[in-house]
Amino acid sequence: MAVDYIVIVVYLVGMLAMGWWGMRRARSKSEFLVAGRRLGPSLYSGTMAAIVLGGASTIGGVGLGYQYGLSGAWMVFTIGLGLLALSVFFSARIARLKVYTVSEMLDLRYGGGRAGIISGVVMWAYTLMLAVTSTIAYATIFDVLFDMPRSVAIVLGGSIVVAYSTLGGMWSITLTDMVQFVVKTIGVLLLLLPIAVVKAGGFAEMKAQLPTEYFDPLGIGGETIFTYVLIYTFGMLIGQDIWQRVFTARSDRTAKWGGTVAGTYCLAYALAGAVIGTAAKVLYPKLGSPDDAFATIVKDELPVGVRGLVLAAALAAVMSTSSGALIACATVANNDIWSRLRGNSPGGERDEVKGNRAFILLMGLAVIVTAIAIDNVVEALTVAYNLLVGGLLVPILGGLVWKRGTVYGALASVVVGGVAVVVLMATYGILANEPVYYGLLASLAAYLAVSLVTPATDTAVLAAWRERLAGRPGELASEPVAAPQ
């Protein structure tokens, strides 16, 4: 294992070094939060794929393959579909807005800050829980490596991510994510996938050893696939962690085609995870938990050195999502909540960098403490996505496609959808499908009904909105046109 340890340590030291290098480039708010909005196609594609393919997609995707066979790919597959939909239909318009957060987009579209601050609270809760679930996954990886206690593993992994994210912001995260994308590609697609299939005896042997349902593309069930689409495909369309990467694109063309490449990569990654899990089922038919499949096959079947690289790939998957969610959480907390509570008091660019850096550190500490306190990763992730989709999907997409939507309709949609999701989770259970189904319907009904019975959005607000969508910025993102009182 000594070689494996060296590989992991070199990788972790490299992440910290990139954080230090990124600090030298992050001299303004734009550089710190969105990498100066100047990422080209290669960097953009790699970092976008890195953030959406985290520990749940890697360790969880293999676990679903172990449990359901090839149809276990559907969870990660719907993530890829969501990224493709965002890139093809919405990313160009989003990139032209030149904002920093989803809530700023709502301010621009509906006028004023009433919709923005409530949506900011919901988005903050989502990004916090997303960062927490990613951070919890360190326990699995470091347990394989060092037989380390859960809390110590979370503190170690979380501290490294907090350190490089705090130092250089989005520039550090972009550089580390690009390395993590390469490591994941080599470790999972080029090494673990073929080795797992060969160790299982090839596809013919896998088919002979397992039930036919393991090779049914719909074996996981239509209702489960539909729920994945609602939660993950739609979640990709509106998450702050995803939008903040769109804001880094050099141009709307980069956002569209770079995101399309990343989405296509996600589809391949989904299938790879399911195949690896299926191979693990042949090799270890009686594991205690499906989520143990990844760690078991890596620990027992891979040669020294390769094992270290594949574990580094798993660590890369967790870190990329964790750092992306962390900077999104801190950006929302500072720009959408704290700055509004203090009355948007002005600060210089350097002061804004210091403020955002402080919020990353503060939110990072909160994420680590929360991760230690929470045991169930799936429940935490479900709560995050239920709140996001149930509370924010309708007002965000409605604002992009329906000009009759109003600020009051958006407010009603966020409140009704969010409350409905929380109440239904308490009634049916956190893992039930009903909360996101009925919460989304309640949010849509509230948005349509209230928008139609309240005055239309002021023409000046809509005119400024159209100018921003066309890439002709008038008002600053931090100073949206106010709605008439």
C-alpha positions in Angstrom: 0.0 0.0 0.0 3.0 2.3 0.3 2.9 3.2 -3.4 -0.9 3.9 -3.1 -0.2 6.2 -0.1 2.4 8.1 -2.1 0.0 8.6 -5.0 -2.7 10.0 -2.7 -0.4 12.3 -0.8 1.1 13.7 -4.0 -2.4 14.3 -5.3 -3.6 16.1 -2.1 -0.4 18.3 -2.0 -1.0 19.2 -5.6 -4.5 20.4 -4.8 -3.2 22.7 -2.1 -0.4 24.0 -4.4 -3.0 24.9 -7.0 -5.0 26.7 -4.4 -2.0 28.8 -3.6 -1.4 29.5 -7.3 -5.1 30.4 -7.8 -4.8 33.0 -5.0 -2.4 35.0 -7.1 -5.0 35.3 -9.9 -8.1 36.0 -7.8 -7.7 39.8 -7.4 -11.3 40.9 -8.0 -14.8 39.7 -7.3 -15.2 38.5 -10.8 -11.9 36.5 -10.8 -12.7 35.0 -7.3 -16.3 34.0 -7.9 -16.5 33.2 -11.7 -12.8 33.0 -12.8 -13.1 36.3 -14.6 -15.7 34.9 -17.0 -13.0 33.8 -19.4 -12.8 30.0 -19.4 -12.3 28.5 -22.9 -14.0 25.3 -24.2 -11.5 22.8 -22.8 -11.3 24.2 -19.3 -15.1 24.8 -19.2 -16.0 21.3 -20.4 -13.6 19.5 -18.0 -14.6 21.6 -14.9 -18.4 21.3 -15.7 -18.1 17.5 -16.0 -16.0 17.4 -12.8 -18.6 19.3 -10.6 -21.6 17.3 -11.6 -19.9 13.9 -11.3 -19.2 13.7 -7.6 -19.1 11.0 -5.0 -22.7 10.1 -5.5 -22.2 9.6 -9.2 -19.0 7.5 -8.7 -19.5 5.5 -5.5 -23.3 5.7 -5.6 -23.4 5.0 -9.4 -21.3 1.8 -8.9 -23.6 0.9 -5.9 -26.7 1.2 -8.1 -25.1 -1.0 -10.8 -24.4 -3.6 -8.1 -28.0 -3.5 -7.0 -29.9 -3.1 -10.3 -27.4 -3.9 -13.1 -27.2 -1.7 -16.2 -30.3 0.2 -15.3 -28.4 1.5 -12.3 -26.9 4.0 -14.8 -30.2 6.0 -14.8 -29.3 8.3 -11.9 -26.1 9.6 -13.4 -27.7 9.4 -16.9 -30.4 11.9 -15.9 -27.7 14.2 -14.5 -26.1 14.1 -18.0 -29.5 14.7 -19.6 -30.1 17.7 -17.4 -26.7 19.2 -18.3 -27.3 18.7 -22.0 -30.7 20.4 -21.7 -29.2 23.3 -19.7 -26.4 23.7 -22.3 -28.5 23.5 -25.4 -31.5 25.5 -24.4 -30.6 27.9 -21.6 -26.8 28.3 -21.0 -26.2 31.0 -23.7 -28.9 33.2 -22.2 -27.7 32.5 -18.6 -24.1 33.4 -19.6 -25.1 36.7 -21.1 -26.8 37.9 -17.9 -23.3 38.5 -16.3 -24.6 37.9 -12.8 -23.1 35.9 -9.9 -26.1 34.0 -8.5 -29.5 32.6 -9.4 -31.2 35.0 -7.1 -29.7 38.0 -9.0 -31.2 36.5 -12.1 -34.6 36.5 -10.3 -34.1 40.1 -9.3 -33.4 41.1 -12.9 -36.4 39.2 -14.3 -39.0 40.2 -11.7 -37.6 43.5 -10.3 -36.5 44.3 -6.8 -35.2 42.0 -4.1 -38.3 40.4 -2.7 -38.1 37.2 -4.8 -34.3 37.2 -4.5 -33.8 37.0 -0.8 -36.3 34.1 -0.3 -34.9 32.2 -3.2 -31.4 32.9 -1.7 -32.4 31.2 1.5 -33.7 28.1 -0.3 -30.6 28.0 -2.6 -28.3 28.3 0.4 -30.0 25.4 2.1 -29.6 23.3 -1.1 -25.9 24.1 -1.6 -25.1 23.6 2.0 -26.6 20.1 2.1 -25.0 19.3 -1.3 -21.6 20.2 0.2 -22.3 18.2 3.3 -23.2 15.1 1.4 -20.0 15.4 -0.7 -17.9 15.9 2.4 -19.4 12.8 4.1 -18.0 10.7 1.3 -14.5 11.3 2.4 -15.1 8.8 5.2 -15.6 6.0 2.7 -12.4 6.7 0.8 -10.1 7.4 3.7 -11.4 4.3 5.5 -10.2 2.2 2.5 -6.8 4.0 2.5 -6.0 4.5 6.2 -8.7 2.7 8.2 -9.4 6.2 9.6 -12.2 7.1 12.0 -15.2 8.7 10.2 -14.9 12.2 11.9 -11.2 12.4 11.3 -11.6 11.5 7.6 -14.3 14.2 7.2 -12.1 16.8 8.9 -9.1 15.9 6.8 -10.8 15.8 3.4 -13.0 18.8 4.2 -10.1 20.9 5.4 -8.1 20.4 2.2 -11.1 21.5 0.0 -11.8 24.5 2.3 -8.2 25.5 2.2 -7.7 25.6 -1.6 -11.2 27.1 -2.2 -10.6 29.9 0.3 -7.2 30.7 -1.1 -8.1 31.1 -4.8 -11.8 30.9 -5.1 -13.1 29.8 -8.5 -9.6 30.0 -10.1 -8.3 27.4 -7.6 -11.4 25.3 -8.0 -11.2 25.5 -11.8 -7.5 24.3 -11.9 -8.1 21.5 -9.3 -11.3 20.4 -11.1 -9.5 20.1 -14.4 -6.9 17.9 -12.8 -9.7 15.9 -11.0 -11.5 15.5 -14.4 -8.3 13.9 -15.9 -7.7 11.7 -12.9 -11.4 10.5 -12.9 -11.2 9.8 -16.6 -8.0 7.7 -16.2 -8.9 6.1 -12.9 -12.6 5.1 -13.6 -13.0 4.9 -17.4 -9.6 3.7 -18.5 -8.5 1.6 -15.6 -11.3 0.4 -13.2 -13.9 -0.2 -15.9 -11.8 -2.7 -18.1 -10.2 -4.3 -15.1 -13.5 -4.9 -13.4 -15.0 -6.5 -16.5 -12.0 -8.7 -17.1 -11.9 -9.8 -13.4 -15.6 -10.7 -13.7 -14.9 -13.0 -16.7 -16.1 -10.7 -19.4 -19.7 -9.8 -20.4 -20.6 -13.3 -21.4 -19.7 -14.6 -17.9 -21.5 -11.7 -16.3 -24.7 -12.5 -18.2 -24.4 -16.2 -17.3 -23.9 -15.4 -13.6 -26.6 -12.8 -13.0 -30.4 -12.6 -13.5 -31.7 -11.2 -16.8 -33.1 -8.2 -15.0 -29.5 -7.0 -14.5 -29.3 -6.3 -18.3 -32.8 -4.8 -18.7 -32.3 -1.0 -19.4 -35.5 -0.3 -17.5 -35.0 -2.8 -14.7 -34.8 -0.1 -12.0 -38.4 0.8 -12.6 -40.3 3.5 -14.5 -41.3 5.4 -11.4 -37.7 5.6 -10.2 -36.5 6.8 -13.6 -39.3 9.5 -13.6 -38.3 10.6 -10.1 -34.6 10.8 -11.2 -35.7 13.0 -14.1 -37.7 15.3 -11.8 -34.9 15.6 -9.2 -31.7 15.4 -11.1 -32.5 16.5 -14.7 -34.5 19.5 -13.5 -32.0 20.1 -10.6 -29.2 20.5 -13.2 -31.2 23.3 -14.8 -31.4 25.6 -11.7 -28.7 24.8 -9.2 -26.4 27.6 -8.1 -23.4 25.3 -8.2 -24.1 24.6 -11.9 -25.0 28.1 -12.9 -21.9 29.5 -11.3 -19.9 27.4 -13.7 -21.9 28.7 -16.6 -21.0 32.2 -15.5 -17.3 31.3 -16.0 -17.7 30.7 -19.7 -15.8 33.0 -22.1 -18.8 33.3 -24.4 -22.3 31.9 -24.8 -20.9 29.6 -27.5 -18.4 28.2 -25.0 -21.3 27.7 -22.5 -23.4 25.9 -25.1 -21.0 23.6 -26.8 -18.6 23.1 -23.9 -21.6 22.1 -21.7 -22.8 19.7 -24.4 -19.5 17.9 -24.4 -19.6 17.7 -20.6 -23.1 16.3 -20.7 -22.2 13.7 -23.2 -19.2 12.7 -21.0 -21.7 12.2 -18.1 -23.7 9.7 -20.2 -20.6 7.6 -20.8 -19.6 7.9 -17.1 -23.1 6.7 -16.1 -22.8 3.5 -18.1 -19.3 2.9 -16.9 -20.4 3.1 -13.2 -23.3 0.6 -13.8 -21.0 -1.9 -15.6 -18.4 -1.7 -12.8 -21.2 -2.3 -10.3 -22.5 -5.2 -12.3 -19.1 -6.8 -12.4 -18.7 -6.3 -8.7 -22.0 -8.2 -8.2 -20.4 -11.2 -10.0 -17.3 -11.0 -7.9 -18.9 -10.3 -4.5 -22.6 -11.4 -4.6 -23.3 -10.9 -0.9 -21.9 -7.5 0.1 -23.6 -5.9 3.2 -24.4 -2.7 1.3 -24.4 -1.9 -2.4 -22.4 1.3 -1.7 -19.5 -1.0 -0.5 -19.1 -2.3 -4.0 -16.7 0.5 -5.2 -14.4 0.3 -2.2 -14.4 -3.5 -2.2 -13.5 -4.0 -5.9 -10.8 -1.3 -5.6 -9.2 -2.8 -2.5 -9.3 -6.4 -3.6 -8.9 -6.5 -7.4 -6.6 -3.7 -8.4 -2.8 -3.9 -8.4 -0.6 -1.6 -6.3 -0.2 1.9 -7.8 -3.3 1.5 -10.0 -5.3 1.2 -6.7 -3.9 4.4 -5.5 -4.8 6.2 -8.8 -8.4 4.9 -8.8 -8.8 5.9 -5.1 -7.4 9.3 -6.2 -10.1 9.3 -8.9 -12.8 8.7 -6.2 -11.3 11.4 -4.1 -11.3 13.7 -7.1 -15.0 13.1 -7.7 -15.8 14.0 -4.1 -13.6 17.0 -4.0 -14.8 18.5 -7.3 -18.5 18.4 -6.2 -17.6 19.5 -2.6 -15.6 22.5 -3.7 -18.2 23.6 -6.3 -21.0 23.3 -3.7 -18.9 25.1 -1.1 -18.2 28.2 -3.3 -21.8 28.3 -4.4 -23.0 28.1 -0.8 -20.6 30.9 0.2 -21.6 33.1 -2.8 -25.3 32.8 -2.0 -24.8 33.4 1.7 -22.7 36.5 1.1 -24.2 38.1 -2.0 -27.9 37.1 -1.6 -28.4 37.0 2.1 -25.8 38.9 4.1 -25.4 41.8 1.6 -29.1 42.3 1.6 -29.4 42.2 5.4 -26.7 44.8 5.7 -28.4 47.0 3.0 -25.9 46.3 0.1 -23.3 48.5 1.6 -20.6 49.1 -1.0 -17.1 47.8 -0.8 -14.1 47.9 -3.0 -13.1 44.9 -5.2 -10.4 43.8 -2.8 -12.8 44.1 0.1 -15.3 42.0 -1.8 -12.7 39.3 -2.4 -11.9 39.3 1.3 -15.5 39.1 2.2 -16.2 36.2 -0.1 -13.0 34.5 1.1 -14.2 34.8 4.7 -17.6 33.3 3.8 -16.0 30.3 2.1 -14.0 29.7 5.3 -17.1 30.1 7.5 -19.4 28.0 5.3 -16.6 25.4 5.0 -16.5 25.0 8.8 -20.3 24.7 8.9 -20.2 22.0 6.3 -17.6 20.0 8.1 -19.5 20.2 11.5 -22.8 19.3 9.8 -21.2 16.4 7.9 -19.9 14.9 11.2 -23.3 15.2 12.7 -25.3 13.6 9.8 -25.2 9.9 9.1 -27.6 9.3 6.2 -26.1 10.7 3.0 -29.1 9.7 0.8 -31.6 11.5 3.0 -29.5 14.6 3.1 -29.1 14.7 -0.7 -32.9 14.0 -1.1 -33.8 16.9 1.2 -31.4 19.2 -0.8 -32.9 18.3 -4.2 -36.5 18.3 -3.1 -36.2 21.8 -1.7 -34.4 23.0 -4.9 -36.8 21.5 -7.4 -40.0 22.0 -5.3 -39.2 25.6 -4.4 -37.2 27.1 -7.3 -37.7 25.2 -10.5 -41.0 26.9 -11.5 -40.1 30.6 -10.8 -36.7 30.2 -12.5 -37.8 28.4 -15.7 -41.0 30.4 -15.7 -39.0 33.6 -15.7 -37.0 32.5 -18.6 -39.9 31.4 -20.8 -43.1 33.2 -19.7 -43.1 37.0 -19.7 -46.5 37.2 -17.8 -44.9 35.8 -14.7 -44.7 38.3 -11.9 -42.7 38.9 -8.7 -45.7 38.0 -6.6 -46.2 34.8 -8.6 -42.5 33.9 -8.1 -42.8 34.6 -4.3 -45.9 32.5 -4.0 -44.3 29.7 -6.0 -41.2 29.6 -3.8 -43.1 29.7 -0.5 -45.9 27.3 -1.5 -43.6 24.8 -3.2 -41.0 24.9 -0.4 -43.6 24.5 2.4 -45.4 21.8 0.5 -42.2 19.8 0.1 -41.3 20.1 3.8 -44.7 19.1 5.0 -44.9 16.2 2.6 -41.5 14.9 3.6 -42.7 15.0 7.2 -45.9 13.1 6.2 -44.7 10.6 3.7 -41.0 10.3 4.7 -37.9 11.9 3.3 -37.2 9.3 0.7 -40.8 9.1 -0.6 -41.6 10.4 -4.2 -44.7 12.3 -3.2 -43.0 15.4 -1.8 -41.3 16.4 -5.0 -44.3 15.4 -7.2 -46.9 17.3 -5.2 -44.6 20.1 -4.2 -43.7 20.8 -7.8 -47.4 20.8 -8.8 -48.3 23.2 -5.9 -45.4 25.5 -6.9 -46.6 25.6 -10.5 -50.3 26.2 -9.5 -49.3 29.1 -7.2 -47.0 30.7 -9.8 -49.7 30.6 -12.6 -52.6 31.7 -10.4 -50.9 34.5 -8.6 -49.1 35.8 -11.7 -52.4 36.0 -13.6 -54.3 37.9 -10.8 -51.5 40.4 -10.0 -50.3 43.3 -12.2 -47.9 42.4 -15.0 -44.2 43.1 -14.5 -43.3 46.7 -15.2 -42.3 47.3 -18.9 -39.0 48.9 -17.8 -38.0 45.8 -15.8 -38.8 43.6 -18.8 -37.0 45.9 -21.2 -33.9 45.8 -19.0 -34.2 42.0 -18.8 -34.4 41.6 -22.5 -31.3 43.8 -22.9 -29.4 41.6 -20.5 -30.5 38.4 -22.3 -29.3 39.9 -25.6 -25.9 40.5 -24.1 -26.2 44.3 -23.8 -25.8 44.9 -20.1 -27.5 48.1 -18.9 -28.0 47.9 -15.1 -25.4 46.2 -13.0 -26.2 42.8 -11.7 -26.0 44.1 -8.1 -28.4 46.9 -8.9 -31.5 45.3 -10.5 -34.3 47.5 -11.8 -36.8 48.0 -9.0 -40.4 47.0 -9.5 -43.0 49.7 -9.0 -44.3 49.9 -5.4 
